[in-house]
Amino acid sequence: MSLFNVYPLNPIAITKAAGSRVWDDKGQEYLDMYGGHAVISIGHTNPHWVKRIEDQLHAMAFYSNSVIMPIQDQLASAINEVSGKKDFQLFLCNSGAEANENALKLASFHTGRKKIISFKKAFHGRTSLAVAATDNPSIVAPVNETENIIFLPFNDIAALQNCFATQGNEIAAVIIEGIQGVAGIYEASIPFLQAIRKSCDDAGAVYIADSVQCGYGRTGQFFSHDNAGVNADIYSMAKGMGNGFPIGAILIAPHIQAKFGLLGTTFGGNPLACAAALAVIEVIQKENLMAAAAEKGSYLIDALKNIAGVTIVRGRGLMIGFEMETGLEDIRKVLLNDYKVFTGEAKPNVIRLLPSLAITMEDIQLFLNRLNAAIQQLKQTHP
């Protein structure tokens, strides 16, 4: 039997990881500046995270959500504290797509409406509703196609207000990434997020803050949307939440009421996932990693802006995208193959950096040195 071939693979087999380094099956070390799509939040195989999961595994790996599990309440309290969303409710699931799926479904239940506003270049996941709200027709199957999604231009307040003026009584929710990741690191402006909040309030719609990639402290704030100074009604989370252990969740404002059977999951909130997520929060708090992400991200962004060959730098904290001048388009390939550095990309020519929030300044400097060397190598090859 072979694997279903849906991923273009680098010919590298990673077999070991620690901190911001990974090793292949030949013992070659790589610097990880991508963290598996922003998943590695506190460093690969963080010792506290490993022990938390190991201790829980010895106690109990799984039981269903038909019984009380104190570790779920512990996680809810920890997230309420670190996020500042004191009165919000927590629903646990398994992934970012599932979190967004439940957020959209809950908004429709709450309002009794069908229409969803999403934005150009948005990415919200690959499941039914989440992919319908994703602006990438190539991954939307015919069965996912729906007339209930309205795609508006990103950061266009006039278009948003006009849509609400004409269709406000049909709109269940607005869903928006605080920083669009897959699109190439484009940040929602403060006035735009504030306009979404006001439009939703005026129309009785639900504001969903997709924080799957841009949340969990990556920007220096727990939710990047908080930069606008307004609360969303639902926040979706995943990726960095478990540091590699699959877990997702939505935080739900207190005015949205629960009832039995409204949402459900078999594996969501299982004890191992909760243990992993608690370990992440404990390390973030103990090591002050949100402040570290802000400080180290600012240093990295400023350094990138001063590198010859880099033309545009975008982002906040440790969610960064940059573009290269003409002739340096192969920089990601050269970084990986010749300088042993993992980075991400966004088509057509954006390099994405999503390292661990615990990355050291030494590793940041190592990356900058290798980037400079890779640029010089490309310039010599293609003068």
RAGI-V426264 format. One line per field, one symbol per residue. phi: phi as a letter, one per 40 degrees, with the letter a starting at -180 (. if undefined). Layout:
phi->???
//
This chain:
phi->.bcccbbcbccbbcbaaagbbbbccbgccbcbbbffggcccbhdfddccccdcccccccacaacccbcbdcccccdcccdcccgccccbbbcabacccccdcccccccdccgbbcbcbbdgcbbhbcdcccccccadcbccdcccaccbbcbccgbccccccccccbdcbccabbaccbccdchgbcccdccccccdccccccgcbcbccbcbcbfgcchbcbcccdcgbcccbbbbafccbfhccaaabcbccccccadgcbaaccdgcdccccccccccccdcccfcccccccccccccccccbcchcbbbbhagbbbbabbcdgbccccccdccbbfbcbbaaccabcbbacdccdccccccccccccdcccccccccbc
//
